[in-house]
Amino acid sequence: MKRKSFDELTFADDGMFQTVMKDPQISAELVERLLGVRVKQVEYPELEKAIEPYYTSHGVRLDVYLKDENKVIDVELQSYPQKALGKRMRYYQSMVDCDCLMKGQPYTKLKESYILFICKFDPFQDDNKRGYGLPRYTFQNICAENNSVNLDDKTLKVVYNASAYKSVEDPKVRALLRFIQTDEPGEDDFSKRLSEFVAKVKENEKFRKEFANMNLHDFDIMTEAKEEGIQEKAIENALTLIRDYNALPEVAAEKMGAPLDKVLEALNHPSPAN
């Protein structure tokens, strides 16, 4: 994965997405289009809101976190596949609930909660690794024995597959997903506004200077994948020195730049291929 230059950034890229969504009107309109709910007055759009309720728990960093008087909405945009999307959404939901309910308050005080993921790929696949092809996946807690029975927990999880924008019936939703997927605003007024906002952000020298230091998710993933690949190759080379040349594990690990504990683990628990 090649890190984009500043001028190559689109609305769908981390950093740019969060900056544009800082505008309350834009955030509210995007949510209204994709969820069909009105956000009467955005209390605050928090960019990359960190929720860490307990020092021993795994905190989350939300892309865009909106509130009004009776609902909370987490909006995430994913440009590349990530593992365990369902469990990720489950955990985000739990953290949002913890953030909304103060100690001692009754459960009736919990606001309506929406977790919205916008993906530039089909996030759900069948057993043959083929995407189901739906442009929208909506999840609610209903009774397995009788689908007319709703748990009524006031939560909704929606995942959009922007790559399937052509099959969307609603023209406004189709236009927005098309813009997210292709970076082409077309004739849609809202998409044009988003595109113009992106252009203005690119003219902002302060943002341009900060871009190099931004903790962009795609760059993090690229770096992590590269480091994992390098480490895996180093461990493999160390094992070759040990098995073929009778090198001591400590020496082989040092020579190949591999973590000694990982080398020892591989020696004690070889993969089936070995």
C-alpha positions in Angstrom: 0.0 0.0 0.0 1.5 3.3 -1.1 1.0 6.3 1.1 -0.8 9.1 -0.7 0.7 12.5 -1.2 -1.1 15.5 0.2 -2.5 16.5 -3.2 -3.8 12.9 -3.8 -6.0 13.0 -0.7 -9.8 12.5 -1.2 -12.8 12.9 1.1 -12.5 9.1 1.8 -9.0 9.3 3.3 -8.5 9.5 7.0 -7.5 13.0 8.1 -9.3 14.6 5.2 -12.6 12.8 6.1 -12.3 13.8 9.7 -11.5 17.4 8.8 -14.4 17.8 6.5 -16.8 16.1 8.9 -15.8 18.7 11.5 -18.4 21.0 9.9 -21.6 20.3 11.8 -23.9 20.9 8.9 -22.0 18.5 6.7 -22.0 15.9 9.4 -25.7 16.2 9.9 -26.5 16.1 6.2 -24.3 13.0 5.6 -26.0 11.2 8.5 -29.5 12.2 7.4 -28.8 10.8 3.9 -27.3 7.5 5.0 -29.3 6.8 8.1 -32.5 8.6 7.3 -32.6 10.2 10.8 -32.6 13.9 11.6 -29.9 15.4 13.7 -31.7 18.4 15.1 -28.6 20.1 16.5 -25.1 18.7 16.7 -23.8 19.3 20.1 -20.2 18.6 19.0 -18.5 16.6 16.2 -15.5 15.2 17.9 -12.8 14.0 15.6 -11.1 10.7 16.6 -12.9 10.8 20.0 -11.0 8.5 22.4 -13.1 6.5 24.8 -11.2 4.8 27.6 -13.5 4.1 30.5 -11.2 1.8 32.5 -7.4 1.7 32.6 -7.5 -2.0 32.0 -9.8 -1.9 29.0 -9.1 -1.5 25.4 -10.0 2.1 24.4 -11.4 3.0 21.0 -10.8 6.0 18.8 -13.8 7.0 16.8 -13.6 8.8 13.5 -16.5 11.1 14.0 -18.8 11.1 17.0 -22.0 13.2 17.0 -24.6 13.9 19.6 -27.9 15.7 19.8 -30.4 15.7 22.6 -31.7 12.2 22.1 -29.2 10.3 20.0 -25.5 9.5 19.5 -24.0 8.6 16.2 -20.5 7.1 15.4 -19.5 7.5 11.8 -16.5 5.5 10.5 -15.1 5.4 7.0 -13.0 2.3 6.0 -10.9 2.5 2.8 -9.4 -1.0 3.2 -10.6 -4.3 4.7 -10.1 -4.9 8.4 -10.5 -8.0 10.4 -13.5 -8.7 12.7 -15.7 -5.8 11.5 -18.7 -7.2 13.4 -16.8 -7.5 16.7 -15.3 -4.0 16.1 -18.8 -2.6 15.8 -19.9 -4.5 18.9 -17.1 -3.0 20.9 -17.7 0.5 19.6 -21.3 0.2 20.6 -20.4 -0.9 24.1 -17.9 2.0 24.5 -20.4 4.5 23.2 -23.0 3.3 25.7 -20.5 3.6 28.6 -19.7 7.1 27.5 -23.4 8.1 27.4 -24.5 6.7 30.8 -23.2 8.4 33.9 -22.7 6.3 37.0 -25.9 5.9 38.9 -28.2 6.9 36.0 -31.0 4.5 35.0 -30.8 2.6 31.7 -33.7 4.6 30.4 -31.3 7.5 30.1 -29.4 5.7 27.3 -29.8 7.6 24.1 -30.6 6.1 20.7 -27.4 4.8 19.3 -26.2 4.5 15.7 -23.0 2.9 14.5 -22.4 3.8 10.8 -19.6 2.2 8.8 -19.0 3.4 5.2 -16.7 1.0 3.4 -15.1 1.3 -0.1 -15.4 -2.5 -0.4 -17.9 -5.3 0.3 -17.2 -6.1 4.0 -19.2 -9.3 4.1 -18.4 -12.5 2.1 -19.8 -16.0 1.8 -18.0 -19.2 2.3 -16.4 -18.9 -1.1 -15.0 -15.5 -0.3 -17.4 -13.7 -2.6 -19.1 -10.5 -1.5 -22.8 -10.5 -1.1 -23.0 -7.4 -3.2 -25.5 -5.4 -1.1 -25.0 -1.7 -1.0 -26.3 -1.5 2.6 -26.3 -4.0 5.5 -28.6 -3.1 8.4 -28.4 -4.9 11.7 -30.9 -4.8 14.6 -31.5 -7.1 17.5 -34.6 -9.1 16.8 -36.0 -12.4 18.1 -34.8 -15.4 16.2 -38.0 -17.3 17.0 -40.3 -14.5 15.9 -38.9 -11.7 13.7 -41.8 -9.4 14.7 -40.4 -9.2 18.2 -37.8 -6.4 18.5 -35.5 -6.1 21.5 -36.1 -2.4 21.3 -32.7 -1.5 22.7 -32.6 1.6 20.5 -29.5 0.6 18.7 -28.9 0.4 14.9 -25.8 -0.7 13.1 -25.5 0.1 9.4 -22.7 -0.8 7.0 -22.5 0.7 3.5 -20.7 -0.9 0.7 -19.8 2.1 -1.5 -18.5 -0.2 -4.3 -22.1 -1.2 -5.0 -23.4 2.3 -5.4 -24.8 1.6 -8.8 -27.5 -0.7 -7.3 -28.8 1.9 -4.8 -32.3 3.1 -5.6 -32.2 6.4 -3.6 -30.5 8.9 -5.9 -29.1 11.0 -3.0 -27.5 8.0 -1.3 -26.3 6.6 -4.7 -24.6 9.9 -5.5 -22.9 10.2 -2.1 -21.6 6.6 -2.3 -20.4 7.2 -5.8 -18.5 10.2 -4.7 -16.9 8.3 -1.8 -16.0 5.4 -4.1 -14.8 7.4 -7.2 -14.1 10.9 -5.9 -16.3 12.2 -8.7 -19.1 14.5 -7.4 -21.1 14.5 -10.6 -24.2 16.7 -10.5 -25.2 16.0 -6.8 -25.1 19.3 -4.8 -24.0 17.7 -1.6 -21.2 15.8 -3.2 -20.1 19.0 -5.0 -20.0 20.7 -1.6 -17.8 18.0 -0.2 -15.5 18.1 -3.1 -15.2 21.9 -2.8 -14.5 21.5 0.9 -11.7 19.1 0.2 -10.2 21.5 -2.3 -10.3 24.3 0.3 -8.6 22.1 2.9 -5.8 21.4 0.5 -5.2 25.1 0.2 -4.8 25.4 4.0 -1.1 25.6 4.7 -1.5 24.6 8.3 -3.2 21.4 7.4 -0.7 20.7 4.7 2.2 21.0 7.2 0.4 18.8 9.7 -0.3 16.1 7.2 3.2 14.6 7.3 2.7 14.0 11.1 -0.9 12.8 11.0 -1.6 9.3 12.4 -3.3 8.2 9.2 -4.8 4.7 9.4 -3.7 3.6 6.0 -0.1 4.6 6.7 -0.2 2.8 10.0 -1.5 -0.4 8.3 1.1 -0.2 5.6 3.9 0.2 8.1 2.6 -2.5 10.3 2.3 -4.9 7.4 5.8 -4.1 6.2 7.3 -4.6 9.6 5.4 -7.9 10.1 6.7 -9.1 6.7 10.3 -8.1 7.5 10.1 -9.8 10.9 8.6 -13.0 9.4 11.4 -13.1 6.8 14.1 -12.5 9.5 12.7 -15.4 11.6 12.7 -17.6 8.6 16.3 -16.8 7.8 17.3 -17.4 11.4 15.7 -20.8 11.4 17.6 -21.7 8.2 20.9 -20.8 10.0 20.0 -22.9 12.9 18.7 -26.0 11.0 21.1 -26.0 8.1 24.3 -24.5 9.7 23.9 -25.6 13.3 24.0 -22.0 14.5 23.0 -21.2 18.1 19.5 -19.6 18.3 20.9 -16.5 20.0 23.5 -16.1 17.2 21.1 -16.7 14.4 18.5 -14.3 15.8 21.2 -11.5 16.2 22.6 -12.1 12.7 19.2 -12.0 11.0 17.8 -9.2 13.2 14.9 -11.4 14.4 13.4 -11.4 17.9 14.9 -14.3 19.9 11.6 -15.2 21.6 9.9 -15.5 18.2 12.7 -17.7 16.9 12.6 -19.9 19.9 8.8 -20.1 19.6 9.1 -21.2 16.0 11.6 -23.8 16.9 9.4 -25.3 19.6 6.2 -25.0 17.6 7.1 -25.4 13.9 4.4 -24.8 11.3 3.0 -27.7 9.3 5.0 -26.5 6.3 8.2 -27.0 8.2 
